[in-house]
Amino acid sequence: MASQAHSLSYSGCNFLRQRLVLSTLSGRPVKIRKIRARDDNPGLRDFEASFIRLLDKVTNGSRIEINQTGTTLYYQPGLLYGGSMEHDCSVLRGIGYYLESLLCLAPFMKHPLRIVLRGVTNDQVDPSVDVLKATALPLLKQFGIDGESFELKVVRRGMPPGGGGEVFFSCPVRKVLKPIQLIDPGKIKRIRGMAYSVRVSPQMANRIVDSARSILNKFIPDIYIYTDHMKGINSGKSPGFGLSLVAETTNGTFLSAELASNPQGQGAAMLPEDLGRNCARLLLEEIYRGGCVDSTNQSLALLLMTLGQQDVSKVLLGPLSPYTCWMSGLEGNLEHHHPMLNSVITQLIS
């Protein structure tokens, strides 16, 4: 392997994606050992290998070395380059797994990013494209990342295990982020949602809407849940249905919740009425947690604050998720190694 004297060293497969993203932003190489070393099937999984290939596509000059068993990874990041590209995501994880990282990287690239991602658009593990579009994009706009070329669009919808979905994402370049002051979430003024169904009866989506409204109508009258039933090639390769809900406050805060049906052939069949009611309860729980950023985007907000001006931004969060707690610790770790992290980012994109 190459000379790795100045690289950060980690052990285990946890938070592999986040370590690689922060390595790319800071320009600091990382070496990750013992990736599932004691597992019956050791080494990197297909979805992790696909993510590494995606990083290689959006950067120029990255150096990636993996040992034969896949248990040790060395990553030396190159220049965040951007441009137009396509990527086939692993169907083991949702497109949201890849898109979350692109949202962190895209504003700092040399050229505006225009990318087509193919795979699973909605699953039970990762944030769906619908939720990221409704919550993460408005958050990025608060930091000054906006423009006509800022777009996230579902072209085809794909459910696990077959996938077959397609998403288009484009993002402009921003060298400097605006500071934010998000300390008053405001009151809930409306709830919007998307009930989708693919390769099942269109009535599934209508049943989801009715059951979700039966709970939400007790609290607020301004509720509108769209139905989306895609057919033919646009419906992917597997049947399924689901619901995503977003509550908007008077001060422009977006709080989200979502649920998707069990993948074909896995687990017990789920009634659309149960899914709608459970998703509505999840949204109420998210509202109860409070804050100006929902649980899904807490780490994104903190990362962008880290990359902005020091001691200027403020954000009010509800109870931190375990994921957010870990990310906050690693961002602090990278700042310790790079006191001038902002200047490093500027060099990467200049």
MARDO-495258 format. One record per residue (C-alpha): z, x, y; residue in one letter; residue number from 1. Coordinates in steps of 0.05 Angstrom, whole numbers. Example, Ala and Ser with C-alpha at 12.3 -4.5 7.8 and 13.67 -1.06 7.14 Angstrom:
2
w 156&u 246&v -90&rest a&nr 1 $
w 143&u 273&v -21&rest s&nr 2 $
This chain:
350
w 0&u 0&v 0&rest m&nr 1 $
w -9&u 19&v 72&rest a&nr 2 $
w 43&u 52&v 116&rest s&nr 3 $
w 96&u -2&v 130&rest q&nr 4 $
w 151&u 37&v 164&rest a&nr 5 $
w 153&u -8&v 226&rest h&nr 6 $
w 147&u -75&v 190&rest s&nr 7 $
w 201&u -128&v 185&rest l&nr 8 $
w 224&u -138&v 114&rest s&nr 9 $
w 243&u -205&v 82&rest y&nr 10 $
w 258&u -229&v 12&rest s&nr 11 $
w 240&u -295&v -22&rest g&nr 12 $
w 188&u -349&v -11&rest c&nr 13 $
w 229&u -393&v 37&rest n&nr 14 $
w 197&u -402&v 106&rest f&nr 15 $
w 137&u -359&v 88&rest l&nr 16 $
w 92&u -398&v 135&rest r&nr 17 $
w 139&u -391&v 194&rest q&nr 18 $
w 149&u -317&v 183&rest r&nr 19 $
w 74&u -306&v 183&rest l&nr 20 $
w 64&u -349&v 246&rest v&nr 21 $
w 117&u -312&v 285&rest l&nr 22 $
w 91&u -246&v 260&rest s&nr 23 $
w 22&u -265&v 287&rest t&nr 24 $
w 50&u -285&v 355&rest l&nr 25 $
w 93&u -223&v 363&rest s&nr 26 $
w 43&u -173&v 334&rest g&nr 27 $
w 97&u -146&v 287&rest r&nr 28 $
w 77&u -133&v 214&rest p&nr 29 $
w 120&u -165&v 159&rest v&nr 30 $
w 132&u -148&v 86&rest k&nr 31 $
w 158&u -203&v 41&rest i&nr 32 $
w 184&u -184&v -28&rest r&nr 33 $
w 210&u -222&v -89&rest k&nr 34 $
w 166&u -283&v -78&rest i&nr 35 $
w 190&u -327&v -136&rest r&nr 36 $
w 202&u -263&v -175&rest a&nr 37 $
w 247&u -299&v -227&rest r&nr 38 $
w 204&u -361&v -233&rest d&nr 39 $
w 166&u -377&v -297&rest d&nr 40 $
w 104&u -376&v -253&rest n&nr 41 $
w 119&u -319&v -204&rest p&nr 42 $
w 84&u -303&v -139&rest g&nr 43 $
w 47&u -342&v -84&rest l&nr 44 $
w 25&u -413&v -96&rest r&nr 45 $
w -46&u -438&v -83&rest d&nr 46 $
w -26&u -473&v -19&rest f&nr 47 $
w 7&u -409&v 8&rest e&nr 48 $
w -55&u -368&v -10&rest a&nr 49 $
w -97&u -420&v 26&rest s&nr 50 $
w -52&u -414&v 88&rest f&nr 51 $
w -60&u -338&v 87&rest i&nr 52 $
w -136&u -346&v 84&rest r&nr 53 $
w -131&u -393&v 144&rest l&nr 54 $
w -92&u -341&v 184&rest l&nr 55 $
w -146&u -290&v 166&rest d&nr 56 $
w -199&u -337&v 193&rest k&nr 57 $
w -167&u -350&v 260&rest v&nr 58 $
w -150&u -276&v 272&rest t&nr 59 $
w -193&u -214&v 278&rest n&nr 60 $
w -171&u -150&v 244&rest g&nr 61 $
w -112&u -176&v 203&rest s&nr 62 $
w -92&u -134&v 144&rest r&nr 63 $
w -66&u -171&v 83&rest i&nr 64 $
w -43&u -137&v 19&rest e&nr 65 $
w -16&u -173&v -42&rest i&nr 66 $
w 7&u -140&v -106&rest n&nr 67 $
w -21&u -160&v -174&rest q&nr 68 $
w 34&u -209&v -191&rest t&nr 69 $
w 33&u -241&v -122&rest g&nr 70 $
w 108&u -228&v -111&rest t&nr 71 $
w 99&u -179&v -53&rest t&nr 72 $
w 60&u -193&v 10&rest l&nr 73 $
w 46&u -146&v 68&rest y&nr 74 $
w 16&u -177&v 131&rest y&nr 75 $
w -6&u -138&v 192&rest q&nr 76 $
w -30&u -188&v 244&rest p&nr 77 $
w -95&u -179&v 282&rest g&nr 78 $
w -119&u -209&v 347&rest l&nr 79 $
w -116&u -285&v 353&rest l&nr 80 $
w -190&u -297&v 361&rest y&nr 81 $
w -205&u -372&v 352&rest g&nr 82 $
w -275&u -401&v 355&rest g&nr 83 $
w -308&u -453&v 311&rest s&nr 84 $
w -293&u -454&v 237&rest m&nr 85 $
w -279&u -496&v 175&rest e&nr 86 $
w -224&u -491&v 123&rest h&nr 87 $
w -212&u -525&v 56&rest d&nr 88 $
w -137&u -535&v 49&rest c&nr 89 $
w -101&u -538&v -17&rest s&nr 90 $
w -90&u -609&v -42&rest v&nr 91 $
w -19&u -588&v -64&rest l&nr 92 $
w 3&u -596&v 9&rest r&nr 93 $
w -19&u -640&v 66&rest g&nr 94 $
w -64&u -618&v 123&rest i&nr 95 $
w -2&u -624&v 166&rest g&nr 96 $
w 26&u -562&v 132&rest y&nr 97 $
w -32&u -522&v 161&rest y&nr 98 $
w -38&u -561&v 226&rest l&nr 99 $
w 35&u -549&v 246&rest e&nr 100 $
w 22&u -474&v 247&rest s&nr 101 $
w -44&u -481&v 284&rest l&nr 102 $
w -9&u -521&v 339&rest l&nr 103 $
w 36&u -460&v 350&rest c&nr 104 $
w -22&u -410&v 350&rest l&nr 105 $
w -81&u -446&v 381&rest a&nr 106 $
w -61&u -442&v 455&rest p&nr 107 $
w -56&u -366&v 452&rest f&nr 108 $
w -124&u -349&v 422&rest m&nr 109 $
w -179&u -310&v 456&rest k&nr 110 $
w -229&u -367&v 449&rest h&nr 111 $
w -215&u -442&v 446&rest p&nr 112 $
w -203&u -464&v 374&rest l&nr 113 $
w -249&u -516&v 341&rest r&nr 114 $
w -233&u -526&v 268&rest i&nr 115 $
w -249&u -575&v 212&rest v&nr 116 $
w -194&u -580&v 159&rest l&nr 117 $
w -207&u -614&v 92&rest r&nr 118 $
w -155&u -638&v 42&rest g&nr 119 $
w -97&u -688&v 41&rest v&nr 120 $
w -85&u -723&v 107&rest t&nr 121 $
w -24&u -764&v 86&rest n&nr 122 $
w 29&u -747&v 34&rest d&nr 123 $
w 104&u -752&v 24&rest q&nr 124 $
w 120&u -679&v 39&rest v&nr 125 $
w 87&u -656&v 104&rest d&nr 126 $
w 78&u -690&v 172&rest p&nr 127 $
w 16&u -733&v 172&rest s&nr 128 $
w -41&u -722&v 220&rest v&nr 129 $
w -26&u -790&v 251&rest d&nr 130 $
w 46&u -770&v 269&rest v&nr 131 $
w 25&u -701&v 295&rest l&nr 132 $
w -28&u -734&v 339&rest k&nr 133 $
w 21&u -784&v 367&rest a&nr 134 $
w 80&u -737&v 378&rest t&nr 135 $
w 61&u -663&v 378&rest a&nr 136 $
w 0&u -669&v 424&rest l&nr 137 $
w 40&u -704&v 480&rest p&nr 138 $
w 93&u -650&v 473&rest l&nr 139 $
w 41&u -595&v 481&rest l&nr 140 $
w 15&u -630&v 543&rest k&nr 141 $
w 84&u -625&v 573&rest q&nr 142 $
w 76&u -549&v 568&rest f&nr 143 $
w 9&u -552&v 605&rest g&nr 144 $
w -35&u -549&v 543&rest i&nr 145 $
w -86&u -602&v 560&rest d&nr 146 $
w -159&u -615&v 575&rest g&nr 147 $
w -220&u -652&v 550&rest e&nr 148 $
w -226&u -604&v 491&rest s&nr 149 $
w -155&u -620&v 468&rest f&nr 150 $
w -167&u -667&v 409&rest e&nr 151 $
w -142&u -685&v 340&rest l&nr 152 $
w -184&u -734&v 301&rest k&nr 153 $
w -182&u -762&v 230&rest v&nr 154 $
w -254&u -764&v 206&rest v&nr 155 $
w -238&u -782&v 133&rest r&nr 156 $
w -172&u -801&v 103&rest r&nr 157 $
w -149&u -768&v 37&rest g&nr 158 $
w -89&u -784&v -6&rest m&nr 159 $
w -58&u -740&v -61&rest p&nr 160 $
w -73&u -718&v -114&rest p&nr 161 $
w -148&u -717&v -101&rest g&nr 162 $
w -150&u -707&v -26&rest g&nr 163 $
w -219&u -713&v 4&rest g&nr 164 $
w -195&u -723&v 76&rest g&nr 165 $
w -224&u -688&v 137&rest e&nr 166 $
w -193&u -674&v 205&rest v&nr 167 $
w -222&u -643&v 268&rest f&nr 168 $
w -176&u -605&v 315&rest f&nr 169 $
w -195&u -571&v 380&rest s&nr 170 $
w -149&u -537&v 430&rest c&nr 171 $
w -161&u -501&v 496&rest p&nr 172 $
w -132&u -432&v 513&rest v&nr 173 $
w -71&u -427&v 558&rest r&nr 174 $
w -45&u -358&v 577&rest k&nr 175 $
w 17&u -385&v 613&rest v&nr 176 $
w 60&u -444&v 591&rest l&nr 177 $
w 92&u -491&v 640&rest k&nr 178 $
w 168&u -495&v 638&rest p&nr 179 $
w 197&u -562&v 616&rest i&nr 180 $
w 258&u -602&v 635&rest q&nr 181 $
w 267&u -654&v 581&rest l&nr 182 $
w 339&u -676&v 587&rest i&nr 183 $
w 335&u -752&v 594&rest d&nr 184 $
w 301&u -788&v 536&rest p&nr 185 $
w 301&u -856&v 571&rest g&nr 186 $
w 300&u -924&v 537&rest k&nr 187 $
w 252&u -948&v 483&rest i&nr 188 $
w 196&u -989&v 516&rest k&nr 189 $
w 146&u -998&v 461&rest r&nr 190 $
w 131&u -984&v 388&rest i&nr 191 $
w 62&u -968&v 361&rest r&nr 192 $
w 41&u -954&v 289&rest g&nr 193 $
w -15&u -943&v 240&rest m&nr 194 $
w -16&u -977&v 172&rest a&nr 195 $
w -71&u -946&v 129&rest y&nr 196 $
w -99&u -961&v 60&rest s&nr 197 $
w -153&u -926&v 20&rest v&nr 198 $
w -185&u -947&v -46&rest r&nr 199 $
w -138&u -1007&v -51&rest v&nr 200 $
w -141&u -1078&v -24&rest s&nr 201 $
w -144&u -1083&v 52&rest p&nr 202 $
w -88&u -1134&v 47&rest q&nr 203 $
w -40&u -1077&v 31&rest m&nr 204 $
w -41&u -1054&v 104&rest a&nr 205 $
w -30&u -1125&v 129&rest n&nr 206 $
w 30&u -1133&v 83&rest r&nr 207 $
w 59&u -1067&v 108&rest i&nr 208 $
w 52&u -1091&v 181&rest v&nr 209 $
w 87&u -1158&v 168&rest d&nr 210 $
w 146&u -1126&v 132&rest s&nr 211 $
w 156&u -1072&v 185&rest a&nr 212 $
w 153&u -1123&v 242&rest r&nr 213 $
w 205&u -1167&v 206&rest s&nr 214 $
w 256&u -1113&v 222&rest i&nr 215 $
w 230&u -1084&v 288&rest l&nr 216 $
w 219&u -1152&v 322&rest n&nr 217 $
w 295&u -1161&v 325&rest k&nr 218 $
w 300&u -1104&v 376&rest f&nr 219 $
w 238&u -1102&v 420&rest i&nr 220 $
w 179&u -1149&v 432&rest p&nr 221 $
w 126&u -1096&v 450&rest d&nr 222 $
w 103&u -1076&v 380&rest i&nr 223 $
w 32&u -1065&v 357&rest y&nr 224 $
w 15&u -1035&v 290&rest i&nr 225 $
w -58&u -1020&v 278&rest y&nr 226 $
w -90&u -1026&v 209&rest t&nr 227 $
w -138&u -973&v 183&rest d&nr 228 $
w -177&u -987&v 120&rest h&nr 229 $
w -230&u -934&v 106&rest m&nr 230 $
w -285&u -946&v 55&rest k&nr 231 $
w -334&u -906&v 15&rest g&nr 232 $
w -337&u -831&v 27&rest i&nr 233 $
w -288&u -837&v 85&rest n&nr 234 $
w -232&u -861&v 38&rest s&nr 235 $
w -223&u -796&v 0&rest g&nr 236 $
w -216&u -787&v -74&rest k&nr 237 $
w -149&u -822&v -90&rest s&nr 238 $
w -119&u -891&v -76&rest p&nr 239 $
w -58&u -900&v -33&rest g&nr 240 $
w -28&u -932&v 29&rest f&nr 241 $
w 25&u -916&v 81&rest g&nr 242 $
w 53&u -927&v 150&rest l&nr 243 $
w 69&u -884&v 211&rest s&nr 244 $
w 110&u -911&v 269&rest l&nr 245 $
w 121&u -882&v 338&rest v&nr 246 $
w 171&u -906&v 390&rest a&nr 247 $
w 155&u -888&v 463&rest e&nr 248 $
w 209&u -886&v 516&rest t&nr 249 $
w 207&u -899&v 591&rest t&nr 250 $
w 208&u -824&v 604&rest n&nr 251 $
w 151&u -806&v 558&rest g&nr 252 $
w 190&u -785&v 496&rest t&nr 253 $
w 158&u -800&v 428&rest f&nr 254 $
w 201&u -811&v 366&rest l&nr 255 $
w 166&u -819&v 298&rest s&nr 256 $
w 177&u -840&v 226&rest a&nr 257 $
w 129&u -846&v 167&rest e&nr 258 $
w 124&u -864&v 94&rest l&nr 259 $
w 68&u -858&v 43&rest a&nr 260 $
w 60&u -889&v -26&rest s&nr 261 $
w 71&u -849&v -90&rest n&nr 262 $
w 10&u -808&v -112&rest p&nr 263 $
w -33&u -839&v -166&rest q&nr 264 $
w -1&u -829&v -234&rest g&nr 265 $
w 65&u -802&v -206&rest q&nr 266 $
w 129&u -842&v -202&rest g&nr 267 $
w 139&u -917&v -200&rest a&nr 268 $
w 91&u -963&v -163&rest a&nr 269 $
w 115&u -979&v -92&rest m&nr 270 $
w 108&u -1048&v -60&rest l&nr 271 $
w 77&u -1048&v 10&rest p&nr 272 $
w 134&u -1094&v 33&rest e&nr 273 $
w 187&u -1043&v 12&rest d&nr 274 $
w 148&u -986&v 45&rest l&nr 275 $
w 142&u -1024&v 111&rest g&nr 276 $
w 216&u -1042&v 114&rest r&nr 277 $
w 239&u -972&v 94&rest n&nr 278 $
w 194&u -939&v 146&rest c&nr 279 $
w 220&u -986&v 200&rest a&nr 280 $
w 292&u -966&v 181&rest r&nr 281 $
w 272&u -892&v 185&rest l&nr 282 $
w 246&u -903&v 255&rest l&nr 283 $
w 312&u -937&v 276&rest l&nr 284 $
w 350&u -878&v 247&rest e&nr 285 $
w 307&u -829&v 287&rest e&nr 286 $
w 320&u -869&v 350&rest i&nr 287 $
w 395&u -867&v 334&rest y&nr 288 $
w 392&u -791&v 328&rest r&nr 289 $
w 365&u -790&v 399&rest g&nr 290 $
w 339&u -730&v 438&rest g&nr 291 $
w 275&u -719&v 478&rest c&nr 292 $
w 238&u -690&v 417&rest v&nr 293 $
w 238&u -720&v 348&rest d&nr 294 $
w 260&u -683&v 285&rest s&nr 295 $
w 188&u -665&v 265&rest t&nr 296 $
w 174&u -627&v 330&rest n&nr 297 $
w 241&u -595&v 346&rest q&nr 298 $
w 220&u -526&v 323&rest s&nr 299 $
w 152&u -531&v 359&rest l&nr 300 $
w 188&u -546&v 425&rest a&nr 301 $
w 237&u -489&v 416&rest l&nr 302 $
w 182&u -440&v 399&rest l&nr 303 $
w 140&u -458&v 460&rest l&nr 304 $
w 203&u -451&v 503&rest m&nr 305 $
w 214&u -382&v 474&rest t&nr 306 $
w 142&u -363&v 493&rest l&nr 307 $
w 150&u -389&v 564&rest g&nr 308 $
w 190&u -363&v 623&rest q&nr 309 $
w 260&u -341&v 607&rest q&nr 310 $
w 320&u -387&v 623&rest d&nr 311 $
w 277&u -439&v 658&rest v&nr 312 $
w 263&u -494&v 607&rest s&nr 313 $
w 314&u -544&v 582&rest k&nr 314 $
w 308&u -595&v 526&rest v&nr 315 $
w 356&u -646&v 497&rest l&nr 316 $
w 354&u -651&v 421&rest l&nr 317 $
w 388&u -696&v 372&rest g&nr 318 $
w 423&u -667&v 310&rest p&nr 319 $
w 383&u -605&v 290&rest l&nr 320 $
w 347&u -607&v 223&rest s&nr 321 $
w 360&u -549&v 175&rest p&nr 322 $
w 288&u -527&v 187&rest y&nr 323 $
w 300&u -523&v 262&rest t&nr 324 $
w 364&u -484&v 254&rest c&nr 325 $
w 329&u -431&v 213&rest w&nr 326 $
w 269&u -427&v 259&rest m&nr 327 $
w 315&u -418&v 320&rest s&nr 328 $
w 348&u -359&v 285&rest g&nr 329 $
w 282&u -325&v 269&rest l&nr 330 $
w 255&u -335&v 339&rest e&nr 331 $
w 318&u -300&v 365&rest g&nr 332 $
w 306&u -245&v 313&rest n&nr 333 $
w 236&u -233&v 338&rest l&nr 334 $
w 260&u -232&v 411&rest e&nr 335 $
w 310&u -179&v 391&rest h&nr 336 $
w 254&u -136&v 364&rest h&nr 337 $
w 210&u -154&v 423&rest h&nr 338 $
w 250&u -163&v 488&rest p&nr 339 $
w 183&u -169&v 524&rest m&nr 340 $
w 155&u -221&v 476&rest l&nr 341 $
w 118&u -257&v 532&rest n&nr 342 $
w 80&u -194&v 551&rest s&nr 343 $
w 61&u -183&v 478&rest v&nr 344 $
w 32&u -253&v 476&rest i&nr 345 $
w -7&u -240&v 540&rest t&nr 346 $
w -36&u -176&v 509&rest q&nr 347 $
w -56&u -214&v 446&rest l&nr 348 $
w -97&u -266&v 485&rest i&nr 349 $
w -124&u -223&v 542&rest s&nr 350 $
